[in-house]
Amino acid sequence: MTTNKDKVTFVAFSTNSTILASTSCDATLRLWDAATGVQLQTLKFYDDREDYDREDYDREDYFVELIPAVIFSSNNKMVVSTFFEMVRLWDTETGARLQTLRCPNE
């Protein structure tokens, strides 16, 4: 298994224990084959089209606070992750971002 590029902040197994998910301070969610250690997907929490304050994201503790959870759907076809003030749903097979749910600004 190759390593994340930065400090790992959270790990979770799929419901059938075949996929391991890891989040990292590099703002990624990585999916791994639990039996072989082969990386299946690298899912980015942001991309160049989205607004974000890079200086905040460069703080290592920022991601530890903001990526506290990952959970798989019961059939393992989706993985849900939290990031900043949003929840993202991903397709585990293709890595496609299916939906982003944003918390309203107060």
Secondary structure, DSSP 8 states (H G I E B T S, - for coil): ----SS-EEEEEE-TTSSEEEEEETTSEEEEEETTT--EEEEEES--TTS---HHHHTSHHHHHHH---EEE-TTSSEEEEEETTEEEEEETTT--EEEEEE----
